[in-house]
Amino acid sequence: MNKQKISLIDLKDGQLATIVGVHGGAGVKKRLEALGVRLGKSISKMHGHFRHGPVTVKIGHTQLAIGHGMAAKIIVDLPAGRQGLNNA
C-alpha cells in the first residue's frame, strides 16, 4: 500500500492517519506525549481552520484540541485509500 507523509494540518476533516513523527524540541514532544499523541497511534482530524486556530483530533476514544503550530509539527502517514471516520 502506498503511503504519504504529511503534516497533521494537511489532513482533511475526517481523515484517518498514523502518527510517525514530531518535528519539535523536547518540550513539544513531552507535551504531546502527555496528551496521548504518540508514535504509531491512529489519529483522525475532526476539524481544523483553514489558516490558524485549533485543530480538533480524535485518538482512540479521546477528542483533543491542539494549537495550529503544534499540529503542524505532527507528521502522519496517510495510507492510500483510507479516508473518513468509518475507518477509526
Secondary structure, DSSP 8 states (H G I E B T S, - for coil): --EEEEEGGGS-TT-EEEEEEE-S-HHHHHHHHHHT--TT-EEEEEEE-SSSS-EEEEETTEEEEE-HHHHHTEEEEEETT--SGGG-
